[in-house]
Amino acid sequence: MATTGGGGGGRSPEMRKDTVTNRWVIFSPARARRPSDFKSKSPITPGSNSGNSQECPFCIGHEHECAPEIFRLPRQSSDDWKIRVIQNLYPALSRDLEHTFLQNPNSDPVPNSSLPGFGFHDVVIESPLHSVHLSDLSPSEIGEVLLAYRKRIEQLVRHESIKYIQVFKNHGASAGASMSHSHSQIMAVPIVPPTVSARLESMKDYFTQTGKCSLCEVWPEDLLVDESTHFISIVPFAASFPFEIWIVPRDHCSHFHELDGQKVVDLGGLLKLMLRKISLQLNNPPFNFMMHTSPLQITELEHCYTHWFLQIVPQLTGVAGFEIGTGCYINPVFPEDAAKVMREVKFP
């Protein structure tokens, strides 16, 4: 992976192709000020998540106002739970349509046909306290949230009709969060989404050409943000978004839910660090994170080149007509500059 050095000020525009997503990105530093000045224009202020906990169904004591609970941690806790996994009150897909879906013989519909809207859409309430963000939790507490993801995925895997499971978090209204109480979501679908298929095909092409997994490659130091025993955090070589960060397992692994209990605290610590850096350096912006894992049913060969990772995207720029029309993104901050800025964040 070739990189260019120097600061963003004197650079010319550059196009880079990401070997994981198979996406072209235009880096246009003329469209931005210095990377260190690239702050969120709509921050999540400390008061914006305090709200009125008496009216929040995710707060402790309001469990009866939520959709049905799937499980809680600790498991036997009645009034001092730490994490709850519940059904989404307004699900995008219906779990009740599984029988209808299984009766439909056309699992690969022809153009302009359809399938029953079967799937699972769950919510993970990360804390019983309304004012607590995920980044406020300790590494071990974030590890418990990750274990809740894993437990729910292991339950969903039992449904043979489920092909892909997406874990994601929307933080802030402009990032898609409808509730200010800290939570994340899990969706399980009976198809492999096209973006996932494109990612796997791109990683396969890289493996065919080099004999290596594109995420197992040694990343240039100027893209590295931080590292832990089992994970590294990097700004990808062709980052689609300014200050986008990936957390990548050092060990080759295709599925997030294969993560063992010894590594969750390590991942929790690095995730906490990245969220704190983003908040401090970028004026506490809205953000999304997505767990990019592999489809549930993959071949032995696919295991060789598929590698899960966690993507964090601060919401600093909008997606406009060019991006929607071409699938090619414009990023005003070179990845090397973004990584340098994030490395240099000092906590008070």
C-alpha positions in Angstrom: 0.0 0.0 0.0 1.7 3.2 -1.2 1.3 6.3 0.9 2.2 9.9 0.5 3.9 12.0 3.2 3.7 15.6 4.2 0.9 17.8 5.4 -2.4 18.4 3.6 -1.8 22.0 2.9 0.5 21.6 -0.1 -1.0 18.5 -1.6 -2.8 18.0 -4.9 -6.0 16.0 -5.0 -5.5 12.3 -5.1 -7.7 9.2 -5.8 -7.2 6.1 -3.8 -8.9 2.7 -4.1 -9.7 0.7 -0.9 -8.8 -3.0 -1.2 -11.4 -3.9 1.4 -14.5 -2.1 0.2 -13.5 -1.8 -3.5 -14.4 1.9 -3.3 -12.6 4.8 -5.0 -12.2 7.9 -2.8 -11.1 11.4 -3.9 -8.9 13.2 -1.4 -9.3 16.9 -1.9 -7.6 18.9 0.8 -8.5 22.2 -0.8 -12.1 21.6 0.4 -11.0 21.8 4.1 -9.0 23.8 6.6 -6.2 22.2 8.6 -7.2 18.7 9.9 -6.8 20.0 13.5 -9.5 22.6 12.8 -12.0 20.0 11.4 -14.6 20.1 14.2 -18.1 18.9 14.3 -20.6 21.7 13.5 -23.4 19.9 15.4 -21.8 18.4 18.5 -23.5 16.2 21.0 -23.2 18.5 24.0 -23.0 17.0 27.5 -26.5 18.3 28.3 -28.1 16.8 25.1 -28.0 13.3 26.5 -29.2 14.2 30.0 -32.8 14.8 28.9 -35.6 13.8 31.2 -34.9 10.2 32.4 -38.4 10.1 33.9 -39.7 10.0 30.3 -37.1 7.6 28.8 -38.3 3.9 28.4 -34.6 2.8 28.3 -33.9 3.9 31.9 -34.1 1.6 34.8 -37.6 1.5 36.3 -39.2 1.9 32.9 -38.7 -1.6 31.6 -42.5 -2.1 31.2 -42.6 0.7 28.6 -40.2 -1.1 26.2 -40.8 -3.9 23.6 -40.3 -7.4 24.9 -37.0 -8.2 26.6 -34.8 -10.9 25.1 -32.3 -11.1 27.9 -30.5 -8.9 30.5 -27.2 -9.0 32.2 -26.7 -10.0 34.9 -29.1 -12.7 33.9 -31.1 -13.0 37.2 -31.1 -9.3 38.0 -34.5 -7.8 38.6 -33.7 -4.2 39.5 -29.9 -3.7 39.1 -29.3 -4.8 35.6 -26.4 -3.5 33.6 -27.4 -4.3 30.0 -30.7 -5.2 28.4 -31.3 -6.6 24.9 -34.9 -6.0 23.8 -36.9 -6.2 20.6 -37.1 -2.9 18.7 -40.5 -1.3 19.3 -40.5 -0.1 15.7 -38.6 -2.9 13.8 -37.6 -2.5 10.2 -38.3 -6.2 9.7 -40.7 -8.7 11.3 -39.5 -11.8 13.2 -43.1 -13.1 12.9 -42.7 -13.6 9.1 -40.2 -16.4 9.3 -42.7 -19.1 8.5 -44.0 -17.1 5.5 -40.4 -16.6 4.4 -39.5 -20.3 4.6 -42.6 -21.1 2.5 -41.4 -18.8 -0.3 -39.3 -21.0 -2.7 -37.9 -18.0 -4.5 -35.0 -17.0 -2.2 -33.2 -15.2 -5.1 -36.1 -13.1 -6.6 -36.1 -12.0 -10.2 -36.1 -8.2 -10.9 -39.2 -6.4 -9.5 -40.3 -9.3 -7.3 -40.1 -9.4 -3.6 -39.6 -11.5 -0.5 -41.5 -11.3 2.9 -39.9 -8.7 5.2 -38.6 -11.3 7.6 -35.7 -10.6 10.0 -34.8 -9.5 13.5 -34.3 -6.0 14.7 -33.1 -5.7 18.3 -31.8 -2.9 20.6 -29.0 -3.2 23.1 -29.4 -0.8 26.1 -25.8 -0.3 27.1 -26.4 1.2 30.6 -29.4 1.7 32.9 -28.4 5.3 33.5 -29.6 7.9 31.0 -26.6 10.2 31.3 -23.9 7.5 30.7 -22.4 7.2 27.2 -20.6 4.1 26.0 -17.3 5.9 26.3 -18.0 6.6 30.0 -17.9 2.9 30.7 -14.8 1.1 31.8 -13.0 -1.2 29.3 -14.5 -4.3 31.1 -18.0 -2.7 31.1 -17.7 -2.1 27.3 -16.4 -5.7 27.1 -19.7 -6.8 28.7 -21.6 -4.9 26.0 -19.6 -6.7 23.3 -20.3 -10.0 25.0 -24.0 -9.1 24.9 -23.7 -8.6 21.1 -22.0 -12.0 20.8 -24.6 -13.7 22.9 -27.5 -12.3 20.8 -25.7 -13.2 17.6 -25.2 -16.8 18.8 -29.0 -17.0 19.4 -29.7 -15.6 15.9 -27.3 -18.0 14.2 -29.7 -20.8 15.1 -32.2 -19.5 12.5 -31.0 -21.2 9.3 -32.8 -18.6 7.2 -30.6 -15.8 8.6 -27.6 -15.0 6.3 -26.1 -11.9 7.7 -26.1 -10.0 11.1 -25.2 -6.4 11.4 -24.3 -4.8 14.7 -24.3 -1.0 14.7 -24.5 2.1 16.9 -26.0 5.5 16.0 -24.9 8.3 18.4 -26.7 11.6 18.0 -29.8 12.6 16.1 -28.0 13.5 12.9 -26.3 10.0 13.0 -29.7 8.4 13.1 -30.3 7.9 16.8 -34.0 8.4 17.7 -33.3 7.9 21.5 -30.6 9.9 23.4 -30.1 7.1 25.9 -27.0 5.2 24.9 -27.9 2.1 22.9 -26.9 0.1 19.9 -28.8 -2.2 17.5 -28.6 -5.6 15.9 -30.3 -6.5 12.6 -30.4 -10.0 11.2 -31.5 -10.5 7.6 -32.1 -13.5 5.3 -29.9 -12.1 2.5 -26.3 -11.1 2.1 -26.5 -7.3 1.5 -24.8 -6.1 -1.7 -22.2 -3.9 0.1 -21.2 -7.0 2.1 -20.9 -9.1 -1.1 -18.8 -6.3 -2.7 -16.5 -6.2 0.3 -16.0 -10.0 0.2 -15.4 -10.0 -3.6 -12.8 -7.2 -3.2 -11.0 -9.1 -0.4 -11.1 -12.2 -2.5 -9.5 -10.3 -5.4 -6.7 -9.1 -3.2 -6.1 -12.6 -1.8 -6.0 -14.0 -5.4 -3.4 -11.5 -6.4 -1.2 -11.6 -3.3 -2.0 -14.8 -1.4 -2.7 -12.6 1.7 -5.7 -11.2 3.6 -5.9 -7.5 3.0 -6.5 -6.8 6.7 -3.7 -9.0 7.9 -1.2 -6.9 5.9 1.2 -4.6 7.9 -0.2 -1.1 7.9 2.1 1.9 7.4 3.0 3.6 10.7 1.6 6.9 9.5 -1.9 5.4 9.3 -1.7 3.9 12.8 -3.6 5.6 15.6 -3.1 3.3 18.5 -2.8 -0.4 19.3 -3.5 -2.9 22.1 -2.4 -6.5 22.7 -5.0 -8.0 20.3 -6.1 -5.1 18.1 -4.9 -2.1 16.1 -6.7 1.1 15.3 -6.0 2.8 12.0 -7.2 5.4 9.6 -7.7 3.3 6.4 -5.5 4.1 3.4 -8.6 5.2 1.4 -10.9 6.4 4.2 -14.3 7.3 2.8 -14.9 9.8 5.6 -12.8 12.3 7.4 -11.3 10.9 10.6 -12.9 7.5 10.0 -11.2 4.8 12.2 -11.0 1.1 11.9 -10.3 -1.3 14.8 -8.9 -4.5 13.3 -8.1 -7.8 15.1 -4.4 -8.7 14.9 -5.3 -12.4 14.5 -7.1 -13.4 11.3 -10.8 -14.1 12.1 -13.8 -14.0 9.9 -16.7 -13.5 12.4 -17.0 -11.0 15.2 -19.0 -13.6 17.3 -15.9 -15.8 17.3 -14.2 -13.2 19.6 -13.3 -14.9 22.9 -13.9 -13.6 26.3 -10.2 -12.8 26.9 -10.1 -10.3 24.1 -13.3 -8.4 24.8 -11.8 -6.2 27.5 -8.8 -5.4 25.3 -11.2 -4.4 22.5 -13.3 -2.5 25.0 -10.3 -0.5 26.1 -9.3 0.4 22.5 -12.8 1.3 21.5 -13.2 3.6 24.6 -9.9 5.3 23.7 -10.9 5.9 20.1 -14.3 7.3 21.1 -12.7 9.6 23.6 -10.2 10.8 21.1 -12.9 11.5 18.5 -15.0 13.4 21.1 -12.1 15.5 22.4 -10.5 16.3 19.0 -13.6 16.8 16.9 -15.9 18.6 19.3 -18.0 15.6 20.5 -19.5 14.8 17.1 -22.4 12.5 16.2 -21.0 9.2 15.0 -21.9 5.7 13.8 -20.0 2.5 14.3 -20.5 -0.7 12.4 -19.3 -4.2 13.0 -18.2 -5.5 9.6 -18.3 -9.3 9.9 -18.7 -12.1 7.4 -21.9 -13.8 6.2 -22.8 -16.7 8.5 -22.3 -19.4 5.9 -18.9 -19.1 4.2 -16.6 -21.7 2.6 -13.2 -22.8 3.9 -11.6 -20.8 1.2 -13.6 -17.6 2.1 -12.3 -18.0 5.7 -8.8 -17.4 4.2 -9.5 -13.8 3.1 -12.4 -12.6 5.2 -11.5 -10.6 8.3 -13.9 -8.7 10.6 -13.3 -5.2 11.8 -15.1 -2.3 13.5 -15.6 1.0 11.6 -16.2 4.3 13.4 -17.4 7.2 11.3 -17.7 10.7 12.9 -20.5 12.6 11.2 -18.6 15.7 10.0 -19.6 15.9 6.3 -22.8 15.1 4.4 -23.2 12.7 1.5 -24.2 14.7 -1.6 -25.1 14.1 -5.2 -21.7 13.0 -6.5 -21.4 10.3 -3.8 -24.9 9.1 -4.2 -24.6 9.0 -8.0 -21.2 7.4 -8.2 -20.5 5.5 -5.0 -17.2 7.4 -5.0 -16.7 9.6 -1.9 -14.9 12.9 -1.5 -12.8 13.2 1.7 -11.2 16.6 2.5 -8.7 15.1 5.0 -5.8 12.8 3.9 -5.7 9.6 6.1 -2.1 10.2 7.2 -3.0 13.7 8.5 -6.1 12.4 10.3 -4.1 9.6 11.9 -1.4 12.1 13.1 -4.1 14.4 14.6 -5.7 11.5 16.4 -2.4 10.1 17.7 -1.5 13.5 19.2 -4.8 13.9 21.2 -3.8 14.5 24.8 -6.4 14.0 27.6 -6.7 16.6 30.3 
